[in-house]
Amino acid sequence: MPCLSYSLLLQNSMKRTLLLSPSLHRFLSHKTKLLSSTSTGYPCAACTRFPSLSLPFSTIFPRPFHSLKVLAMAERPSSPATSSHSHKFTNRLAAEHSPYLLQHAHNPVDWYPWGEEAFAEARKRDVPIFLSIGYSTCHWCHVMEVESFEDEGVAKLLNDLFVSIKVDREERPDVDKVYMTYVQALYGGGGWPLSVFLSPDLKPLMGGTYFPPDDKYGRPGFRTILRKVKDAWDNKRDMLVKSGAFAIEQLSEALSATASPTKLPDELPQNALRLCAEQLSGSYDSEYGGFGSAPKFPRPVEIQLMLYWSKKLEDAGKLQEANEALKKVFFSLQCMARGGIHDHVGGGFHRYSVDECWHVPHFEKMLYDQGQLANVNLDAFSITKDVFYSHVSRDILDYLRREMIGQEGEIFSAEDADSAEYEGASRKKEGAFYVWTSKEVDDILGEHATLFKNHFYIKPVGNCDLSRMSDPHHEFKGKNVLIERHSPAEMASKLGMPVEQYLDILGECRRKLFEVRSSRPRPHLDDKVIVSWNGLVISSFARASKILKGENEGTKFNFPVVGCDPQEYMEVAEKAASFIQKQLYNEQTRRLQHSFRNGPSKAPGFLDDYAFLISSLLDLYEFGGGIKWLLWAMELQDTQDELFLDREGGGYFNTAGEDPSVLLRVKEDHDGAEPSGNSVSAINLARLASLVGGSKSDRYRQNAEHLLAVFETRLKDTAMAVPLMCCAVDMVTLPSKMQVVLVGHKPSVEFKNMLVAAHASYDPNKTVIHIDPSNKEEMDFWEGNNSNITVMVKNNFVADKVVALVCQNFTCKAPVTDPESLKVLLSVKSPSP
């Protein structure tokens, strides 16, 4: 199996047909026409026949999902550091900064990076391009490298017949989007490595994902495919080029939906929220939590939708329905946290679980998962005040601080699933860093080994037996992936032990295992800094700095949770934001670069970079950061509108359209493993509209409404594909949001306590504004952007107190001057002026 895209797994494992936007469904309706016009060259699905090639052509190389782990422990060479002169081959990728491209710098394949040099070479030689897209922690990318790209025979075919280009999808998501969309639209699925054949003018000819090197089971191997594609290029070129051009034309039309800037239907927000909640509830797994069946992804936007919907139900007085929605959320979060998808020893979460019970994961750790999962657990803590969720949030954030943050505060992208089993091993295996034998646990933990093994279901024969999908080919025989099947309270009770003592023992055991594990060969760290993913994590650190102040005094923490003062998390957030501002933002052009590794990348910032960073800057400000973050957010929003906004048709394109080598500008709406840039942008615009006044506020709101009108059909028909956008349409169409305005001397303890109180309860439609009347920069900002605020400050400033006002549309209730009174005011559903 390739490293599957979330959308593909959403479609297959959850039996949904939502991965493509309605506009792409329109493209698929043209598919018959497209294929009939190219009937001698294009497959209509995986493993169809290529009449012109006279053999089965495997475009996706599918396997049934119970085989997801067939090669989960597939071996690949270890990569010890060696001096460059010891390599037999070195290609152009050696001059690149991307960790993924550098992994291929010593293949015998004559790789080019994406760029004009490669395109010109293909035109000069009049040969097709072989485009391979992946990322550094992609397991199946590693497999295809070992099997094909390190093979000198395969390399000779590629070098003689094609111009070969390598792309890091994390460095160039715009390029990946074009060709992944093509493969998904035409063949029904996709994943990484993405393997696509292009004409010299970059039109797609045919493609797939992972290809094995040799013919097997009636399917052609990669060597055969290379020869047959070249043969088709020589003999069926006109047909291939025309069909590729037609595919791009159809996709371009389908993916640039427009709408008139008319008012959204009044019933749309409520209907979209309800439909999405109903669709998710229909796929809810009441036994193991989560939505859908295996393989299971921790898709946080689903949790966000259910929390938002429960709040709407609660405000409407429908408490039973609200509680039912919350039960699904809390049970799902608990099952994830207790499962093997959670790294119990070192903290943080793996990418997804291959089984239905969140046990055996695909072991890579991605930054975007950590930020979003920390945030939904913070929300759960805000609602319940249950330290289970605050501990999970801390677990994630402390893992990031320990393993994923650079010296200047930058936050790295990912850790690989594969690593060597021991120093000097010639091969790497998936999960080797994370799994344990029963004997290892005995030797390390001594007298507490039995307690620990019982708690985490550790067995001499291995424990990957909870589902037929966990390890169907016994790759983890004798190995254990830690999972909690019973609560600490239940296990402590069986031993007649106080639960606090029991938790202390577990924590100390985890610390000992962590120390031993630290001496193992580590998985590869992708130390690329991506603006959008940093934005997701900056948000969680900033929010944690105030929300976790709600933990009871004396709350005890056990390893891997550190138990720091939550204010330290704000320092991490501000340092990461400062790194981006210093290294990846041009003050003159007011533009972002997409990523950083040994310097800024060549790729410009994309929509997600702007949208996710703006969201995090709004959180930085609202949760206690300086006014400079709000000012920068507004500057970035202006640039985002300049570069990506379709002013006539509505919504945001994913790219600025300035690179002629990127053939599609897409208006993305699908909220998958990451939320879509359009969903986040709509929420950003709603938040900004509630912060400022006058024409600026009106412009923000109008752009948000026009954006949402573009995706009205999507919201009506397939809401489950866009859960965050369902929340956004409700936020944007609210008559007014609640504003909490704090006035006082910011360095004071009283001000900090009032800010904690302002964020103590869950309310996604609340805006927090804080201002120090003695700060001229702040007063000038508000005078220029919302004079209502400066009037409120002047009317309510008390020299020795912090004043809090709770308002709707800046019409406020009587001021309060202590945190508890503020909490009471915020608990009232709709404060009247």
N, C-alpha and C positions, 0 to 999 in steps of 0.2 A: 504494500500500500504506500502511496505517497504520503508526505506530511500533509494531511488533509486540511483543506480550508474549513473554517467553521461553517460556512454556508453549505458546503457539500454535506458535512455531517449532519447539519440541521435538517437537510432534505431527506437523507437516508435514514438516520437513526430515529428521527422523530416523525417520520412519514409526513413531512410537510412539503408543500410546493411553494415555499415563500422565499427561497433564497434570491430569486430574481425580482427586480422591480416590475411593475405592470408594463412599463415601457419595454422591458426585455421580453416579456411575454408576447408583446406585439411583434418583436423581432422573430420570436420562435414561430409565430403564425406565418411568417414569410419563409420559414425554413424549407417547406416543401418546394416552394418556388426556387429557392436558392439551390437546393440539392438537385432538383430536376434539371436546372440549367447547368449543373456541373456533375451530372450523374456518373461520369466516368472518372471522377477524381476525388470526391469528398465523401467520407463516411458520415452517416447521420447519427451514429452513436458508437460507443466503444464496441470493438470486436465485430463491426460490420465488415463487409467485404469491399475491397477496393478493386473494382473490375479492371481498372487500368494497371493495377499493380499485380494482378493475378495471384493474390494471396491474402489471407486474413491480415488486417492492419489494426493492431491494438492501439487505439488512441489514448485510452485512459488506463489500460491494464488493470481491470477491476478484479478484486477478489471479494468473496463474501465477508461480511463484517466480523464473523466469528474468527476470522483469520487475522484480525488486526495486529495481533502480537506474534504472528508466525515468525517474523524476523525481528522481534522486539529486542532480542539480545544479539542481533546480527553483529558480527565482528567487523571492525575496520582498523586500519593501522593506527597505532599510537603515533603522536607527532612530537617527539622530543625536540627541544631546541637544538638546532645544528647550525653551523656557520654556512653562509650562503654558497661558499665555494664547493661544498660537499654535494650539492644538488646536481643531478645529471641534467635536469631541464630547468630552465627559467624562462618565463614568458612575460608579457607586458603587465600582467596583474601585479607583479612584484613592486611596481611603482605606485600602487593604489593604497588607500588607507583603510578600506573596508576589511574587517576580519574575514568575512566570507570570501571576498576576492583573493585575499592573501592566502587562504587555505588552498586555493587552486593555482597559486603562482608557480608551482614546480611540477604541474602536470605536463605530460608530453604534448597535450593539446595546445595549439598556438592561440590561446585565448586573447581576445581584445576586450577592454572595457567598453561600455555603451558610449558611442561618440562618433564623430564624423570620420575619424581615421578608419574605423571598421567599415562604415557605410561606403566610403570611397573605395576601399579595397574590394568590397563585393561588387561594386559597379565596374571597377577596372577589370576584375577577373570574370565578370558576368556569371557569378555563381550565387546560389541562395545562401542565406544566413541561417545558422543554427543558433537559436537563442535559448540559453539555459538560465533560469531564474530560481534563486533559493535564498537561504539565509544561514548564518553560521551555526545555529543550534538546531538545524533541521536534520533529523535522523536519516530520513530517506535520501536527502541530498548527499549525505556522507556515503550511504550505500552505493548510490549511482556513481559517485566519484571513484570508489574502490573498484567497482566492477567494470566501469567503462572509461572514465576519464584518465585513470592511471594506467590503462592498458595501451601499449604502444601500437597495437594493431588497430584498435578503435581510433586512437589519436591520428594515425596515418589517414584513415578514411575521412575523418573530420577535416584534417589539414589540406588534403588533396581536393575534396569535393565541396567544401563549405568555407565560409568565414564564420568563425565561432565567437560568440559574444557571451560573457558572463555578467549577470546583473544581481546585485544584492537587493532583494525586494524591500528591505527595510531602509536602504539608502535611496532607492528610486521607486517608491510606491506608485508613482504616476505611470512608469513603464509597465510595471507588474499589472496595474489595473487594466490597461489596454488589452494585454494578451490573455490574462486570466479571464476577463469578461468574454473574450472571444471563445476560449475553450469551454467555459461554463455554458454560454449561450448555445453553442453548436452541438456540444456533446453531453450536456446535462450534469457536469461535475468538473471538479478541478482540485488542485493541490500542488504541493511542492515536493521535489523539483518540478518546475513547469518547463516543458520542453516544446518549443514552437519553431517551426521553419518559416522563414520570411523571404520575401523577394528583396532585392537590393534597395527598393524604395520603402521597405519596412511593412508592406502589407502581409498579413498572415496567410500562409498557404495551407498548413495543417499543423496539428499539435496534439499534445497529450501531457502526461505527467512523468512518472517513473517508468522507464523501460528496462527490462532485464537485458543483459548483454547478448544472450543467445536465444535462438528459436526454441520454444518449449511449449508443450501442451497445445500444439496447433496454433500458437501465436508467434509472430515474428519477433526476433530479438533486435536490439539496437543496431547491430551491424547490418542486418538485413534491411531495416527501415532506412538507414542512411543511403544504401545503394538504390533502393526503390524510389526514395524521394528524389535523388539526383536523376534517376531515369525519367521520372515524371516531369522534372524540370526541363530536361532536354527534349522530351517528346510531347508533353502536354502543357507547355508553358503558358500559352495564351489562355487556356481554360483556367489554370491555377491562378494566374495573375488577375483575371477578370473576377473570379469568384472571391479572391481575397479582397479586392477593391470593393466588391458589392457587400461583403460582410462588414467592412469598416463603415461603408455608407449607411447601411441599415442600423448598425449599432450607434453611429453618431446621431442619427435621427431619433432613435428610440431613447437614448440616454440624455437628451437635452430637452426634457419636457418643459413646457411653459404654462403660465396661467395669467389671466387678466388680473390686475390688482383689485379684485372685488372683495367684498366682505365675506368672511367664512360663514357657512351656515351655523345658526345658533346652536343646533343640536349636535354638531360635529364633535366638540370636545368630550362631552359626556358619553356619546355613542362610541367614540374611538377608545376611550378608557375602558368602558364596559366590555366592548368586543375583545380587546386585547386581554383583559383579565379573564374573561370566559374561555378564550382560546388557550391561554396558559393553564388555567385550572383544568381544562379537559385533558391536558398532557401531564398533569401533576402525578408524581410517583409517591403515593401515600406510604409505601414501605421503606423507601430509601431516601426520600426527599429529592428535590430538583424537579425539573420539567423535561419530560421525555425519557427515552430509554438509552441504553449504551450505544456508542460511547458518550459519556456525559461531560459537558463543558460547564464550568461555573460562569454562566453568562450573566454578569451583574446587572445589566439593563433590565432583565426580567424581574430581579429582586426590586430594583428601583420602581418599576411600574406597579408591582403589587403593594409596595409600601405607600406609594402615592395614592393608589386607588383606595386603600384602607383608610387613609386620612380623609379622603373625600366622603367615604361612607360614614365615618365617625362624625364628621361635621354635619352630615345630613341626618344624624340621629339613628342611623342603621347600624347599631353596635354589634349585633350578632354577625352580620355579613362582614363587617370590618374585622372582627376577631377571627373569622374563618380565613380571611386573606392573610392576616398576620400569622396564624398558625402555620400556614404553608411556607411562609418566608422563614420563620424561626426554625422550623424543623429542617428545612433545606440547609440553612446556614450551619446548624449543629451537625448534620450528617457530613457535610463537606469538611468541617473542622475536625471531626473525629476520624475521618477516612484517611486512606493512604495518599490521597491527592494533597494532603497537608503534610509538610515536612515537620514531623513532631520533634525531631532532634535539633534542627537548625533554624526552623521558622520559615514562613513563606509557603506559597502554594505552587504545585506543578501545573502543567498546562491543562490536562484533562484526564479523566478516568476512562480506561478501556472497558470497564464493566459497569453494571448498573448500581453497584453499592459503593461507589467512590473509593474503591480499594486500590487496585493496581493502576498507577498513572502512566501517562507518557511523561517522562521525568524532566523535560526541560522546564525552566522557570522564566517566565516572560514578565517584563516590568509592567506592561499594561494590565495584566491580571492583578498584580500586587496592589496597585493604586486603587483600582475599582473595588476589589474585595475588602480592602481596609475601609473604604468609604461606606459600603453597605453594612458592614459590621458596626461602624460608628453610628449609623442611623438606627440599627437595632438596639444598641446600647442607649441611645437617646430616648427611645420609646419605652424600653423595659427596665432600664437601670440595672440590668443583669450583667455582672462583671465577666461572664462567659464571653460576651461579645467584645467588651473592651479589651480583654486579654487577647482575643484573636487579632484585633486591630494592632495592639502593641506587638504581638508576635511578628506580624508582617513588617511593621515599620522598623522594629529592631533588627530583623533580618536584613533589611535594606541598608540600614546604617552600618551594620557589621560587614557586609559582603559586597555591596553594590554602589558605594559612593566614593568618588575620587577625591583627591587632595583639595581641589578647589570647590568642592560641593556638587560637582556634576554627578548625575545618576546614570549608571550604565544600563544596558538594554536587556541582557539575558544571560542565563547560564545553560549550558548544553545538557542534553540528556545522557550523553555518552562519556565514559572515562575509562582509563585503564584500571584493571582490577588490582594491580600492584605496581610499584615502581619498576620500570624496565620492561613491563609487559609489551609485547609487540602489537597487541590488538586492543581496541577499545570496545566496551560493551555498554548497552543502555542500562541505566540504573545501577551500575556497579558501585558508585559512590554512596548510594542511599540504602542498599539492602543489607541484611544481617543474617548470619547463621545463628542457630540456637547456641552453639558452642561459643561463638564470639561473645554473645551476651553473657553467658555463664562466666567466662574468663574475665570479662571487664567488670561485671557488677557484683560478683561474689555473693554475699549473703542476701542481697536484694534481687538477685536474678529471677527467682521464681515469681516474686510479686510483679516484677516488671514484665516478665513473659506472659503471665496470666492477663495482665492489664492490656497488653498490646497484641494478644493472640499470636504469640511466637511459638513455633513448633519445630522439632528436629527435622521433620520432613519438608518444612516450608509451609507458608500459610496462604499461598495464592490459590486457594481452593473454594472461595466463597461463591464464585460464579463460574459457569462454564466458559465465560468470556475472559476471565481474569488471566489465565495462562494455559490456553488450550493445547499448546505444544510443549509444555513443561520446560520452558526456557528458564524459569525461576525455581526449578526443583532444588529443595534444600535451602532456599532463600526466603527471607521474611520481609514484607513491607508492613511497617507498623500501622495498626489500625485499632482504635478504641471501640470495642463492641458493647461495653457497659460503662456507665458513668462512674467517676471516682467515688461518689457517695455510696453507690451500690457495692463496689468492690471493697471499699474500706469497711463497710458494715459487715460483710462476710468474714473479714479478718478481726472484727471487734476492735477496730482502730479508729481514732479520731480522724475525720476526713482531712483536716489540716496537716496532720502528721503524714498521712498517706500521700498528699500532694507534694509535701517536702521531699519525700523519698523519691517520687517520680521525677521531680525536678533535678535532684542530685544525680539520679541515674542518667537522665538525658544529658546533663553536663559531662559526665564521664564518657558517654558514647560520642558526644560532640568532639571531645578532645582527641579521642582515638580516630574518629572519622577525619579530623583535620590533618592527620598524617597520611591519609590516603591520597593518591593522585586526584587532583580536583578536575571536575568538568571544565571545559573551555569557557572562559568568560568573554562575552561579547561586550567590550568596553566602549562601544560606540554610544554617543549621547544623542538621543532623538528628541527633538523639541516636543512633539505631541505627547510622547509617553512620559517625559519629564513633567509635562503639564498635569497629567492624571495623578502623578504621585505627589507633586507639590500641593495639589488640592487636599489630598488625604493627610499630609503632614500638617498643613495649616489648620484644618478642621479638628484634627486630634488635639491640637494645643489647647483648645477650649473645651471641647466635648468631654475629654477624659478628665477634666477637672471635676466632673460630676461623680467620679469614683469616691466611695466613702473613705474618709481619713483612716489610715491604718490598713487599707487593702493590701494583701500580701501577694507577691508575684514569685513565680518559679521559672527557672530556666526552660526555654530560651528567652523568655520575657525579662527585660532588664529592670523595669520598674522605675524609669527615670521621671523627673518632673516633666509633665506634658509640655511646658514652655520650651523645652529643648527641641521639640518637634517643629515649632515655629522657626527656630534658628536654622534648622535643616532646610525648611521650605524656602526661606529668604535667601539662603546661600545658593541653593540650586537655581532660583530665579535670577539672582545676580550673575551667575555664571552664564546663563543664556543671554542676558542683556549685554554682558561684556564681550562674549565670544561669538555670538550668533545673531546679533542685531546691529544693523547699520544705522547710526543715529541720523545720518544725512538723508538716506533714502527711506528710512523707517521700514525697512524690509528685514525679514528673517531669512536665515539659511536653515536648511532642514536638519542637519546633523553635524556632529563634531567627532573627529578622531585624529589626533595629531594635527589639528587645524580644522577649520570649517570645511564641509563637503562642497562639491561643485553644485549640488542640487539646491535649488531655492526652496524656501518654505512653501508648504502646500496648505490647503484649506485646513486640514486637521491640526497642523502646527499652530496656526493662528487661533483657531476655535478653542482647542484644548488649553493653550497657554492663556488666552483671555479668561476662560473659565477659572483657571487656577489663580490668576491675578485678582479676580473678583473675590475669590475665597480668601486669598492672602489679606486683602483689605478688610473684608467684613469680619474676619476672625482676629483682627488686631494689628495688622501690618500698617505701614505708613501710607499716606495719601499718594505717594509716588507710584504705588502699584495700581491704584485706580486710574491715575493719569495715564500710565503706560497702557493699561487695558483699553482705554478709549482711543489712544493713538493707534494701537494695533487694529482696533475695529475699523477705524477709518481706512487703514491700509488694506485690510481684508475686503472691505467694500470696493475699494479701487481695483483690486486685482482679480477678485473672484465673483463678484456679484453680477448677476444677469439683471440689469436694471429694467429691461423691458419685459422679460419673461419670468422673473422672480427666481429666488433660490441662488445657491452658490455652486459654481463649478469646483472640481477638485484641484484644478491647476489654473495658472494665470493665462495659459494659452500662448506663451511666448516661446516655447521650444518646438520647432517644426518637426522634430523627430518623435514627438508624442502625438499620436494620431487621433486620440479621443479626449474630449473634455466631458467629464461625467458629473452629473448631479447625483451624488450618492445619498441614499436614504436608509440603507439597511443597517440596523443597530445589531451588530454581531458581537464578536469577541471584544471589539472596540465600538463605542458608539459612533454614529455617522457624524461627519462634520456639520451637516445641515441640522441635525437634531440639536447638537450642542450649540450651534450658532443661534438657533431660534430661542433657546433658553438664555443665552448670553444677552441677546437683544432685549428680551423681556426684563432681565435684571437691570441692564443699563437704563432702560426706559423708566424703571421705578426709582433710580438713583438721581437722575438729572431732570431738569424741567424744560418747558418751552418747546421750541422747534426741534431740538435734539431728541427729546423724549418721543415726540411725534414721529420723527424719522425712524428711530429704532423700532418703534412698534409697527409702523407701516411696512418696513422691510421684513419683519418677522411674519406678519400676516400674509404678505405676498409670497414669502418662502413656503409657508404651510399650504397655501392654495395650490402650489405646484404639485404637492403630494396628497391632495384631497382624496383622490381615488384610492390610493394606497392606504390611507387612514381609514377609509370606509370599508374596504374589502379584506385587506390582509394586515390587520393592525398588529398581529403578533410578530411580524417582521420588523416593526418599527416601534418598539415599546417606549423608548425615550422620546420619540417624536410625539407619541400619544400624550405623554406628560407635558411636552412643550406646547402643544396646541391648547391645552387647558390653561397653562400659565399665561400664555400670550393673550387669551381672550377673557381673562378675569377682569372685571370692571376696575379693580384696583388691588394692589398688593399691600400687605401690612408692612409698615415701616417702624423700626425701633431706632430712635435717635438718642444717643448718649452724649451728654454735654458735661465736660469736666476736665480736670488736670490728669492727662494720660499716664504719667509715671506713677501715680498714686496706686496703692493697693486697692482702694475703694473702686477706682475705675476698672481695674483688672477684674475684680469680683463682679462688677455690674456687667462687664462684657461676657463673662462666663454665664451669668444668669440669662443674658439675651440669647445665648445659644444652647440653653439647657434642654429645650424641648424640640421635638421634630416638627418642622413646618417648612416645607420646601418653597412656600410662597411668602416667606418672610425676608425682608431686607434690613440689614443692620448698618446704620450709619453712626460713626463716632467722630467727635470733633472736640478739639481743645481750643477754646476761645483765645488762648494766649499764643497760638501757633499761627503766624501771619500767612504762611504758605497754604494752610488748610482753609483759613477764612477767605483768602483770595480765590482759591479754587471754587469754593461753594458760592461765593458771590458771583462768579462768572458762569457757573453751571446750574445752580439751583438756588435762587435767592430765598426760597421758602426756608431753606436750612439756616441761612444766616439770620433771618428774622426770628426763627425759633430759638437759636442760640442766644441772641441778644435779649429775648424776652424771658429766658429760663435759666440763665447762668447764675449760679450761687457760688460764691468764692470758695467756700470750704466744703462743698458737697458735689456729688456726682448726680446729675438729674437725668432721668430716663423718661422718654415720651413714647407712647404707643399710638400709632396713627394709621389712618386709612387715607390714602391720597393726600398726605400731609395735613389732615385735619385730625387733631389729637385729643386724647383723653387727658385728664388731669395728670400732671407729672408726679413721679414717685422718686424717692431718694434712697431706697435700699433694695438689695437684690431679691429678697423674698417677695416684696410687693410687686416687683417687676415680673417675677415668675407667675404670680397670681393673675396679673393683667394678661400675660401671654397665654394663660390657660383658658381664657374666655374666648369662645369660638369667633364671634364677630364683634369686636369692640365698637360701640357706637360713639360718634363724635360728642 
